[in-house]
Amino acid sequence: MLKTLLPRRLLGGTSVGWIDSEIHEWLQEKQVERDMRHGPSRGWGL
């Protein structure tokens, strides 16, 4: 995750915007991992 934080911040996104997008992408990655681990029926709940 940290590898993707730095370049986007350097590209000049607004602080809130890039934090929100990073969190959103991180949550999506976690959901995909959970989906693969538990199956689609349970994998997408937060």
mmCIF entry with sequence, helices, sheets and N, C-alpha, C, O atoms, coordinates in Angstrom:
data_MODEL
# 
_entry.id   MODEL 
# 
_entity.id                         1 
_entity.type                       polymer 
_entity.pdbx_number_of_molecules   1 
# 
_entity_poly.entity_id                      1 
_entity_poly.type                           'polypeptide(L)' 
_entity_poly.nstd_linkage                   no 
_entity_poly.nstd_monomer                   no 
_entity_poly.pdbx_seq_one_letter_code       MLKTLLPRRLLGGTSVGWIDSEIHEWLQEKQVERDMRHGPSRGWGL 
_entity_poly.pdbx_seq_one_letter_code_can   MLKTLLPRRLLGGTSVGWIDSEIHEWLQEKQVERDMRHGPSRGWGL 
_entity_poly.pdbx_strand_id                 A 
# 
loop_
_entity_poly_seq.entity_id 
_entity_poly_seq.num 
_entity_poly_seq.mon_id 
_entity_poly_seq.hetero 
1 1  MET n 
1 2  LEU n 
1 3  LYS n 
1 4  THR n 
1 5  LEU n 
1 6  LEU n 
1 7  PRO n 
1 8  ARG n 
1 9  ARG n 
1 10 LEU n 
1 11 LEU n 
1 12 GLY n 
1 13 GLY n 
1 14 THR n 
1 15 SER n 
1 16 VAL n 
1 17 GLY n 
1 18 TRP n 
1 19 ILE n 
1 20 ASP n 
1 21 SER n 
1 22 GLU n 
1 23 ILE n 
1 24 HIS n 
1 25 GLU n 
1 26 TRP n 
1 27 LEU n 
1 28 GLN n 
1 29 GLU n 
1 30 LYS n 
1 31 GLN n 
1 32 VAL n 
1 33 GLU n 
1 34 ARG n 
1 35 ASP n 
1 36 MET n 
1 37 ARG n 
1 38 HIS n 
1 39 GLY n 
1 40 PRO n 
1 41 SER n 
1 42 ARG n 
1 43 GLY n 
1 44 TRP n 
1 45 GLY n 
1 46 LEU n 
# 
_struct_asym.id          A 
_struct_asym.entity_id   1 
# 
loop_
_struct_conf.conf_type_id 
_struct_conf.id 
_struct_conf.pdbx_PDB_helix_id 
_struct_conf.beg_label_comp_id 
_struct_conf.beg_label_asym_id 
_struct_conf.beg_label_seq_id 
_struct_conf.pdbx_beg_PDB_ins_code 
_struct_conf.end_label_comp_id 
_struct_conf.end_label_asym_id 
_struct_conf.end_label_seq_id 
_struct_conf.pdbx_end_PDB_ins_code 
_struct_conf.beg_auth_comp_id 
_struct_conf.beg_auth_asym_id 
_struct_conf.beg_auth_seq_id 
_struct_conf.end_auth_comp_id 
_struct_conf.end_auth_asym_id 
_struct_conf.end_auth_seq_id 
_struct_conf.pdbx_PDB_helix_class 
_struct_conf.details 
_struct_conf.pdbx_PDB_helix_length 
HELX_P HELX_P1 AA1 LEU A 2  ? LEU A 10 ? LEU A 2  LEU A 10 1 ? 9  
HELX_P HELX_P2 AA2 SER A 15 ? HIS A 38 ? SER A 15 HIS A 38 1 ? 24 
# 
_struct_conf_type.id          HELX_P 
_struct_conf_type.criteria    ? 
_struct_conf_type.reference   ? 
# 
loop_
_atom_site.group_PDB 
_atom_site.id 
_atom_site.type_symbol 
_atom_site.label_atom_id 
_atom_site.label_alt_id 
_atom_site.label_comp_id 
_atom_site.label_asym_id 
_atom_site.label_entity_id 
_atom_site.label_seq_id 
_atom_site.pdbx_PDB_ins_code 
_atom_site.Cartn_x 
_atom_site.Cartn_y 
_atom_site.Cartn_z 
_atom_site.occupancy 
_atom_site.B_iso_or_equiv 
_atom_site.pdbx_formal_charge 
_atom_site.auth_seq_id 
_atom_site.auth_comp_id 
_atom_site.auth_asym_id 
_atom_site.auth_atom_id 
_atom_site.pdbx_PDB_model_num 
ATOM 1   N N  . MET A 1 1  ? 0.830   -1.203  0.000  1.00 0.00 ? 1  MET A N  1 
ATOM 2   C CA . MET A 1 1  ? 0.000   0.000   0.000  1.00 0.00 ? 1  MET A CA 1 
ATOM 3   C C  . MET A 1 1  ? 0.870   1.262   0.000  1.00 0.00 ? 1  MET A C  1 
ATOM 4   O O  . MET A 1 1  ? 0.580   2.226   -0.708 1.00 0.00 ? 1  MET A O  1 
ATOM 5   N N  . LEU A 1 2  ? 1.932   1.242   0.796  1.00 0.00 ? 2  LEU A N  1 
ATOM 6   C CA . LEU A 1 2  ? 2.784   2.426   0.867  1.00 0.00 ? 2  LEU A CA 1 
ATOM 7   C C  . LEU A 1 2  ? 3.431   2.745   -0.470 1.00 0.00 ? 2  LEU A C  1 
ATOM 8   O O  . LEU A 1 2  ? 3.673   3.910   -0.786 1.00 0.00 ? 2  LEU A O  1 
ATOM 9   N N  . LYS A 1 3  ? 3.711   1.717   -1.252 1.00 0.00 ? 3  LYS A N  1 
ATOM 10  C CA . LYS A 1 3  ? 4.330   1.953   -2.551 1.00 0.00 ? 3  LYS A CA 1 
ATOM 11  C C  . LYS A 1 3  ? 3.416   2.779   -3.446 1.00 0.00 ? 3  LYS A C  1 
ATOM 12  O O  . LYS A 1 3  ? 3.895   3.568   -4.261 1.00 0.00 ? 3  LYS A O  1 
ATOM 13  N N  . THR A 1 4  ? 2.108   2.606   -3.303 1.00 0.00 ? 4  THR A N  1 
ATOM 14  C CA . THR A 1 4  ? 1.191   3.362   -4.151 1.00 0.00 ? 4  THR A CA 1 
ATOM 15  C C  . THR A 1 4  ? 0.844   4.710   -3.546 1.00 0.00 ? 4  THR A C  1 
ATOM 16  O O  . THR A 1 4  ? 0.403   5.605   -4.267 1.00 0.00 ? 4  THR A O  1 
ATOM 17  N N  . LEU A 1 5  ? 1.031   4.884   -2.232 1.00 0.00 ? 5  LEU A N  1 
ATOM 18  C CA . LEU A 1 5  ? 0.713   6.171   -1.614 1.00 0.00 ? 5  LEU A CA 1 
ATOM 19  C C  . LEU A 1 5  ? 1.616   7.280   -2.147 1.00 0.00 ? 5  LEU A C  1 
ATOM 20  O O  . LEU A 1 5  ? 1.135   8.353   -2.511 1.00 0.00 ? 5  LEU A O  1 
ATOM 21  N N  . LEU A 1 6  ? 2.915   7.025   -2.195 1.00 0.00 ? 6  LEU A N  1 
ATOM 22  C CA . LEU A 1 6  ? 3.851   8.102   -2.474 1.00 0.00 ? 6  LEU A CA 1 
ATOM 23  C C  . LEU A 1 6  ? 3.708   8.689   -3.869 1.00 0.00 ? 6  LEU A C  1 
ATOM 24  O O  . LEU A 1 6  ? 3.603   9.909   -3.991 1.00 0.00 ? 6  LEU A O  1 
ATOM 25  N N  . PRO A 1 7  ? 3.698   7.875   -4.940 1.00 0.00 ? 7  PRO A N  1 
ATOM 26  C CA . PRO A 1 7  ? 3.598   8.468   -6.276 1.00 0.00 ? 7  PRO A CA 1 
ATOM 27  C C  . PRO A 1 7  ? 2.331   9.294   -6.462 1.00 0.00 ? 7  PRO A C  1 
ATOM 28  O O  . PRO A 1 7  ? 2.366   10.354  -7.087 1.00 0.00 ? 7  PRO A O  1 
ATOM 29  N N  . ARG A 1 8  ? 1.224   8.819   -5.927 1.00 0.00 ? 8  ARG A N  1 
ATOM 30  C CA . ARG A 1 8  ? -0.019  9.569   -6.123 1.00 0.00 ? 8  ARG A CA 1 
ATOM 31  C C  . ARG A 1 8  ? 0.027   10.888  -5.380 1.00 0.00 ? 8  ARG A C  1 
ATOM 32  O O  . ARG A 1 8  ? -0.476  11.900  -5.868 1.00 0.00 ? 8  ARG A O  1 
ATOM 33  N N  . ARG A 1 9  ? 0.630   10.879  -4.197 1.00 0.00 ? 9  ARG A N  1 
ATOM 34  C CA . ARG A 1 9  ? 0.724   12.136  -3.470 1.00 0.00 ? 9  ARG A CA 1 
ATOM 35  C C  . ARG A 1 9  ? 1.637   13.095  -4.221 1.00 0.00 ? 9  ARG A C  1 
ATOM 36  O O  . ARG A 1 9  ? 1.369   14.295  -4.282 1.00 0.00 ? 9  ARG A O  1 
ATOM 37  N N  . LEU A 1 10 ? 2.711   12.570  -4.789 1.00 0.00 ? 10 LEU A N  1 
ATOM 38  C CA . LEU A 1 10 ? 3.631   13.426  -5.530 1.00 0.00 ? 10 LEU A CA 1 
ATOM 39  C C  . LEU A 1 10 ? 2.989   13.991  -6.788 1.00 0.00 ? 10 LEU A C  1 
ATOM 40  O O  . LEU A 1 10 ? 3.391   15.048  -7.273 1.00 0.00 ? 10 LEU A O  1 
ATOM 41  N N  . LEU A 1 11 ? 1.999   13.293  -7.313 1.00 0.00 ? 11 LEU A N  1 
ATOM 42  C CA . LEU A 1 11 ? 1.315   13.790  -8.506 1.00 0.00 ? 11 LEU A CA 1 
ATOM 43  C C  . LEU A 1 11 ? 0.390   14.951  -8.189 1.00 0.00 ? 11 LEU A C  1 
ATOM 44  O O  . LEU A 1 11 ? -0.160  15.568  -9.101 1.00 0.00 ? 11 LEU A O  1 
ATOM 45  N N  . GLY A 1 12 ? 0.208   15.260  -6.908 1.00 0.00 ? 12 GLY A N  1 
ATOM 46  C CA . GLY A 1 12 ? -0.483  16.480  -6.534 1.00 0.00 ? 12 GLY A CA 1 
ATOM 47  C C  . GLY A 1 12 ? -1.971  16.336  -6.313 1.00 0.00 ? 12 GLY A C  1 
ATOM 48  O O  . GLY A 1 12 ? -2.707  17.315  -6.435 1.00 0.00 ? 12 GLY A O  1 
ATOM 49  N N  . GLY A 1 13 ? -2.440  15.128  -5.987 1.00 0.00 ? 13 GLY A N  1 
ATOM 50  C CA . GLY A 1 13 ? -3.842  14.994  -5.623 1.00 0.00 ? 13 GLY A CA 1 
ATOM 51  C C  . GLY A 1 13 ? -4.121  15.709  -4.315 1.00 0.00 ? 13 GLY A C  1 
ATOM 52  O O  . GLY A 1 13 ? -3.212  15.911  -3.510 1.00 0.00 ? 13 GLY A O  1 
ATOM 53  N N  . THR A 1 14 ? -5.359  16.090  -4.097 1.00 0.00 ? 14 THR A N  1 
ATOM 54  C CA . THR A 1 14 ? -5.701  16.701  -2.824 1.00 0.00 ? 14 THR A CA 1 
ATOM 55  C C  . THR A 1 14 ? -5.536  15.671  -1.724 1.00 0.00 ? 14 THR A C  1 
ATOM 56  O O  . THR A 1 14 ? -5.737  14.476  -1.943 1.00 0.00 ? 14 THR A O  1 
ATOM 57  N N  . SER A 1 15 ? -5.167  16.139  -0.533 1.00 0.00 ? 15 SER A N  1 
ATOM 58  C CA . SER A 1 15 ? -4.825  15.199  0.535  1.00 0.00 ? 15 SER A CA 1 
ATOM 59  C C  . SER A 1 15 ? -5.997  14.290  0.861  1.00 0.00 ? 15 SER A C  1 
ATOM 60  O O  . SER A 1 15 ? -5.831  13.076  0.976  1.00 0.00 ? 15 SER A O  1 
ATOM 61  N N  . VAL A 1 16 ? -7.180  14.869  1.010  1.00 0.00 ? 16 VAL A N  1 
ATOM 62  C CA . VAL A 1 16 ? -8.344  14.044  1.330  1.00 0.00 ? 16 VAL A CA 1 
ATOM 63  C C  . VAL A 1 16 ? -8.658  13.107  0.174  1.00 0.00 ? 16 VAL A C  1 
ATOM 64  O O  . VAL A 1 16 ? -8.992  11.943  0.391  1.00 0.00 ? 16 VAL A O  1 
ATOM 65  N N  . GLY A 1 17 ? -8.555  13.603  -1.038 1.00 0.00 ? 17 GLY A N  1 
ATOM 66  C CA . GLY A 1 17 ? -8.875  12.783  -2.200 1.00 0.00 ? 17 GLY A CA 1 
ATOM 67  C C  . GLY A 1 17 ? -7.994  11.557  -2.312 1.00 0.00 ? 17 GLY A C  1 
ATOM 68  O O  . GLY A 1 17 ? -8.488  10.452  -2.534 1.00 0.00 ? 17 GLY A O  1 
ATOM 69  N N  . TRP A 1 18 ? -6.668  11.747  -2.159 1.00 0.00 ? 18 TRP A N  1 
ATOM 70  C CA . TRP A 1 18 ? -5.814  10.569  -2.338 1.00 0.00 ? 18 TRP A CA 1 
ATOM 71  C C  . TRP A 1 18 ? -5.933  9.622   -1.164 1.00 0.00 ? 18 TRP A C  1 
ATOM 72  O O  . TRP A 1 18 ? -5.799  8.410   -1.334 1.00 0.00 ? 18 TRP A O  1 
ATOM 73  N N  . ILE A 1 19 ? -6.184  10.155  0.039  1.00 0.00 ? 19 ILE A N  1 
ATOM 74  C CA . ILE A 1 19 ? -6.393  9.258   1.183  1.00 0.00 ? 19 ILE A CA 1 
ATOM 75  C C  . ILE A 1 19 ? -7.653  8.433   0.959  1.00 0.00 ? 19 ILE A C  1 
ATOM 76  O O  . ILE A 1 19 ? -7.649  7.219   1.158  1.00 0.00 ? 19 ILE A O  1 
ATOM 77  N N  . ASP A 1 20 ? -8.729  9.091   0.545  1.00 0.00 ? 20 ASP A N  1 
ATOM 78  C CA . ASP A 1 20 ? -9.980  8.366   0.312  1.00 0.00 ? 20 ASP A CA 1 
ATOM 79  C C  . ASP A 1 20 ? -9.804  7.299   -0.756 1.00 0.00 ? 20 ASP A C  1 
ATOM 80  O O  . ASP A 1 20 ? -10.286 6.177   -0.599 1.00 0.00 ? 20 ASP A O  1 
ATOM 81  N N  . SER A 1 21 ? -9.117  7.638   -1.842 1.00 0.00 ? 21 SER A N  1 
ATOM 82  C CA . SER A 1 21 ? -8.964  6.662   -2.921 1.00 0.00 ? 21 SER A CA 1 
ATOM 83  C C  . SER A 1 21 ? -8.082  5.504   -2.479 1.00 0.00 ? 21 SER A C  1 
ATOM 84  O O  . SER A 1 21 ? -8.340  4.357   -2.842 1.00 0.00 ? 21 SER A O  1 
ATOM 85  N N  . GLU A 1 22 ? -7.035  5.793   -1.692 1.00 0.00 ? 22 GLU A N  1 
ATOM 86  C CA . GLU A 1 22 ? -6.175  4.717   -1.203 1.00 0.00 ? 22 GLU A CA 1 
ATOM 87  C C  . GLU A 1 22 ? -6.944  3.800   -0.270 1.00 0.00 ? 22 GLU A C  1 
ATOM 88  O O  . GLU A 1 22 ? -6.837  2.577   -0.368 1.00 0.00 ? 22 GLU A O  1 
ATOM 89  N N  . ILE A 1 23 ? -7.723  4.387   0.640  1.00 0.00 ? 23 ILE A N  1 
ATOM 90  C CA . ILE A 1 23 ? -8.505  3.565   1.570  1.00 0.00 ? 23 ILE A CA 1 
ATOM 91  C C  . ILE A 1 23 ? -9.502  2.729   0.790  1.00 0.00 ? 23 ILE A C  1 
ATOM 92  O O  . ILE A 1 23 ? -9.682  1.544   1.074  1.00 0.00 ? 23 ILE A O  1 
ATOM 93  N N  . HIS A 1 24 ? -10.154 3.343   -0.198 1.00 0.00 ? 24 HIS A N  1 
ATOM 94  C CA . HIS A 1 24 ? -11.146 2.632   -0.996 1.00 0.00 ? 24 HIS A CA 1 
ATOM 95  C C  . HIS A 1 24 ? -10.498 1.452   -1.721 1.00 0.00 ? 24 HIS A C  1 
ATOM 96  O O  . HIS A 1 24 ? -11.030 0.342   -1.711 1.00 0.00 ? 24 HIS A O  1 
ATOM 97  N N  . GLU A 1 25 ? -9.355  1.697   -2.345 1.00 0.00 ? 25 GLU A N  1 
ATOM 98  C CA . GLU A 1 25 ? -8.669  0.616   -3.060 1.00 0.00 ? 25 GLU A CA 1 
ATOM 99  C C  . GLU A 1 25 ? -8.204  -0.462  -2.098 1.00 0.00 ? 25 GLU A C  1 
ATOM 100 O O  . GLU A 1 25 ? -8.287  -1.653  -2.401 1.00 0.00 ? 25 GLU A O  1 
ATOM 101 N N  . TRP A 1 26 ? -7.711  -0.040  -0.928 1.00 0.00 ? 26 TRP A N  1 
ATOM 102 C CA . TRP A 1 26 ? -7.240  -1.018  0.063  1.00 0.00 ? 26 TRP A CA 1 
ATOM 103 C C  . TRP A 1 26 ? -8.398  -1.883  0.531  1.00 0.00 ? 26 TRP A C  1 
ATOM 104 O O  . TRP A 1 26 ? -8.256  -3.098  0.664  1.00 0.00 ? 26 TRP A O  1 
ATOM 105 N N  . LEU A 1 27 ? -9.558  -1.252  0.783  1.00 0.00 ? 27 LEU A N  1 
ATOM 106 C CA . LEU A 1 27 ? -10.729 -2.025  1.198  1.00 0.00 ? 27 LEU A CA 1 
ATOM 107 C C  . LEU A 1 27 ? -11.154 -2.987  0.104  1.00 0.00 ? 27 LEU A C  1 
ATOM 108 O O  . LEU A 1 27 ? -11.527 -4.125  0.387  1.00 0.00 ? 27 LEU A O  1 
ATOM 109 N N  . GLN A 1 28 ? -11.101 -2.536  -1.152 1.00 0.00 ? 28 GLN A N  1 
ATOM 110 C CA . GLN A 1 28 ? -11.465 -3.431  -2.251 1.00 0.00 ? 28 GLN A CA 1 
ATOM 111 C C  . GLN A 1 28 ? -10.525 -4.621  -2.316 1.00 0.00 ? 28 GLN A C  1 
ATOM 112 O O  . GLN A 1 28 ? -10.964 -5.751  -2.529 1.00 0.00 ? 28 GLN A O  1 
ATOM 113 N N  . GLU A 1 29 ? -9.218  -4.373  -2.131 1.00 0.00 ? 29 GLU A N  1 
ATOM 114 C CA . GLU A 1 29 ? -8.262  -5.478  -2.137 1.00 0.00 ? 29 GLU A CA 1 
ATOM 115 C C  . GLU A 1 29 ? -8.571  -6.456  -1.022 1.00 0.00 ? 29 GLU A C  1 
ATOM 116 O O  . GLU A 1 29 ? -8.548  -7.669  -1.232 1.00 0.00 ? 29 GLU A O  1 
ATOM 117 N N  . LYS A 1 30 ? -8.865  -5.929  0.183  1.00 0.00 ? 30 LYS A N  1 
ATOM 118 C CA . LYS A 1 30 ? -9.186  -6.799  1.307  1.00 0.00 ? 30 LYS A CA 1 
ATOM 119 C C  . LYS A 1 30 ? -10.461 -7.588  1.026  1.00 0.00 ? 30 LYS A C  1 
ATOM 120 O O  . LYS A 1 30 ? -10.555 -8.765  1.375  1.00 0.00 ? 30 LYS A O  1 
ATOM 121 N N  . GLN A 1 31 ? -11.438 -6.943  0.395  1.00 0.00 ? 31 GLN A N  1 
ATOM 122 C CA . GLN A 1 31 ? -12.689 -7.634  0.087  1.00 0.00 ? 31 GLN A CA 1 
ATOM 123 C C  . GLN A 1 31 ? -12.448 -8.739  -0.929 1.00 0.00 ? 31 GLN A C  1 
ATOM 124 O O  . GLN A 1 31 ? -13.034 -9.817  -0.824 1.00 0.00 ? 31 GLN A O  1 
ATOM 125 N N  . VAL A 1 32 ? -11.595 -8.482  -1.905 1.00 0.00 ? 32 VAL A N  1 
ATOM 126 C CA . VAL A 1 32 ? -11.281 -9.513  -2.897 1.00 0.00 ? 32 VAL A CA 1 
ATOM 127 C C  . VAL A 1 32 ? -10.582 -10.686 -2.227 1.00 0.00 ? 32 VAL A C  1 
ATOM 128 O O  . VAL A 1 32 ? -10.886 -11.845 -2.511 1.00 0.00 ? 32 VAL A O  1 
ATOM 129 N N  . GLU A 1 33 ? -9.630  -10.377 -1.322 1.00 0.00 ? 33 GLU A N  1 
ATOM 130 C CA . GLU A 1 33 ? -8.950  -11.452 -0.597 1.00 0.00 ? 33 GLU A CA 1 
ATOM 131 C C  . GLU A 1 33 ? -9.958  -12.283 0.189  1.00 0.00 ? 33 GLU A C  1 
ATOM 132 O O  . GLU A 1 33 ? -9.904  -13.513 0.181  1.00 0.00 ? 33 GLU A O  1 
ATOM 133 N N  . ARG A 1 34 ? -10.878 -11.597 0.869  1.00 0.00 ? 34 ARG A N  1 
ATOM 134 C CA . ARG A 1 34 ? -11.889 -12.291 1.656  1.00 0.00 ? 34 ARG A CA 1 
ATOM 135 C C  . ARG A 1 34 ? -12.805 -13.100 0.751  1.00 0.00 ? 34 ARG A C  1 
ATOM 136 O O  . ARG A 1 34 ? -13.203 -14.216 1.087  1.00 0.00 ? 34 ARG A O  1 
ATOM 137 N N  . ASP A 1 35 ? -13.136 -12.522 -0.404 1.00 0.00 ? 35 ASP A N  1 
ATOM 138 C CA . ASP A 1 35 ? -14.012 -13.216 -1.343 1.00 0.00 ? 35 ASP A CA 1 
ATOM 139 C C  . ASP A 1 35 ? -13.356 -14.509 -1.805 1.00 0.00 ? 35 ASP A C  1 
ATOM 140 O O  . ASP A 1 35 ? -14.013 -15.547 -1.899 1.00 0.00 ? 35 ASP A O  1 
ATOM 141 N N  . MET A 1 36 ? -12.059 -14.445 -2.094 1.00 0.00 ? 36 MET A N  1 
ATOM 142 C CA . MET A 1 36 ? -11.355 -15.629 -2.543 1.00 0.00 ? 36 MET A CA 1 
ATOM 143 C C  . MET A 1 36 ? -11.250 -16.652 -1.414 1.00 0.00 ? 36 MET A C  1 
ATOM 144 O O  . MET A 1 36 ? -11.274 -17.859 -1.654 1.00 0.00 ? 36 MET A O  1 
ATOM 145 N N  . ARG A 1 37 ? -11.133 -16.157 -0.184 1.00 0.00 ? 37 ARG A N  1 
ATOM 146 C CA . ARG A 1 37 ? -10.945 -17.051 0.943  1.00 0.00 ? 37 ARG A CA 1 
ATOM 147 C C  . ARG A 1 37 ? -12.252 -17.703 1.371  1.00 0.00 ? 37 ARG A C  1 
ATOM 148 O O  . ARG A 1 37 ? -12.282 -18.886 1.709  1.00 0.00 ? 37 ARG A O  1 
ATOM 149 N N  . HIS A 1 38 ? -13.336 -16.924 1.357  1.00 0.00 ? 38 HIS A N  1 
ATOM 150 C CA . HIS A 1 38 ? -14.595 -17.391 1.947  1.00 0.00 ? 38 HIS A CA 1 
ATOM 151 C C  . HIS A 1 38 ? -15.696 -17.645 0.928  1.00 0.00 ? 38 HIS A C  1 
ATOM 152 O O  . HIS A 1 38 ? -16.733 -18.214 1.268  1.00 0.00 ? 38 HIS A O  1 
ATOM 153 N N  . GLY A 1 39 ? -15.486 -17.236 -0.300 1.00 0.00 ? 39 GLY A N  1 
ATOM 154 C CA . GLY A 1 39 ? -16.524 -17.407 -1.295 1.00 0.00 ? 39 GLY A CA 1 
ATOM 155 C C  . GLY A 1 39 ? -17.391 -16.168 -1.415 1.00 0.00 ? 39 GLY A C  1 
ATOM 156 O O  . GLY A 1 39 ? -17.466 -15.371 -0.480 1.00 0.00 ? 39 GLY A O  1 
ATOM 157 N N  . PRO A 1 40 ? -18.047 -15.997 -2.556 1.00 0.00 ? 40 PRO A N  1 
ATOM 158 C CA . PRO A 1 40 ? -18.783 -14.765 -2.852 1.00 0.00 ? 40 PRO A CA 1 
ATOM 159 C C  . PRO A 1 40 ? -19.939 -14.504 -1.911 1.00 0.00 ? 40 PRO A C  1 
ATOM 160 O O  . PRO A 1 40 ? -20.321 -13.349 -1.725 1.00 0.00 ? 40 PRO A O  1 
ATOM 161 N N  . SER A 1 41 ? -20.514 -15.540 -1.309 1.00 0.00 ? 41 SER A N  1 
ATOM 162 C CA . SER A 1 41 ? -21.695 -15.308 -0.479 1.00 0.00 ? 41 SER A CA 1 
ATOM 163 C C  . SER A 1 41 ? -21.357 -14.506 0.772  1.00 0.00 ? 41 SER A C  1 
ATOM 164 O O  . SER A 1 41 ? -22.171 -13.701 1.225  1.00 0.00 ? 41 SER A O  1 
ATOM 165 N N  . ARG A 1 42 ? -20.159 -14.716 1.341  1.00 0.00 ? 42 ARG A N  1 
ATOM 166 C CA . ARG A 1 42 ? -19.802 -14.041 2.585  1.00 0.00 ? 42 ARG A CA 1 
ATOM 167 C C  . ARG A 1 42 ? -18.663 -13.048 2.415  1.00 0.00 ? 42 ARG A C  1 
ATOM 168 O O  . ARG A 1 42 ? -18.349 -12.304 3.344  1.00 0.00 ? 42 ARG A O  1 
ATOM 169 N N  . GLY A 1 43 ? -18.050 -13.026 1.259  1.00 0.00 ? 43 GLY A N  1 
ATOM 170 C CA . GLY A 1 43 ? -16.772 -12.343 1.140  1.00 0.00 ? 43 GLY A CA 1 
ATOM 171 C C  . GLY A 1 43 ? -16.834 -10.833 1.034  1.00 0.00 ? 43 GLY A C  1 
ATOM 172 O O  . GLY A 1 43 ? -15.798 -10.178 1.145  1.00 0.00 ? 43 GLY A O  1 
ATOM 173 N N  . TRP A 1 44 ? -18.012 -10.252 0.824  1.00 0.00 ? 44 TRP A N  1 
ATOM 174 C CA . TRP A 1 44 ? -18.049 -8.822  0.516  1.00 0.00 ? 44 TRP A CA 1 
ATOM 175 C C  . TRP A 1 44 ? -18.545 -7.964  1.660  1.00 0.00 ? 44 TRP A C  1 
ATOM 176 O O  . TRP A 1 44 ? -18.622 -6.743  1.525  1.00 0.00 ? 44 TRP A O  1 
ATOM 177 N N  . GLY A 1 45 ? -18.886 -8.581  2.797  1.00 0.00 ? 45 GLY A N  1 
ATOM 178 C CA . GLY A 1 45 ? -19.335 -7.769  3.919  1.00 0.00 ? 45 GLY A CA 1 
ATOM 179 C C  . GLY A 1 45 ? -18.171 -7.093  4.616  1.00 0.00 ? 45 GLY A C  1 
ATOM 180 O O  . GLY A 1 45 ? -17.082 -7.659  4.704  1.00 0.00 ? 45 GLY A O  1 
ATOM 181 N N  . LEU A 1 46 ? -18.395 -5.881  5.113  1.00 0.00 ? 46 LEU A N  1 
ATOM 182 C CA . LEU A 1 46 ? -17.343 -5.175  5.850  1.00 0.00 ? 46 LEU A CA 1 
ATOM 183 C C  . LEU A 1 46 ? -17.535 -5.395  7.341  1.00 0.00 ? 46 LEU A C  1 
ATOM 184 O O  . LEU A 1 46 ? -16.755 -4.885  8.145  1.00 0.00 ? 46 LEU A O  1 
# 
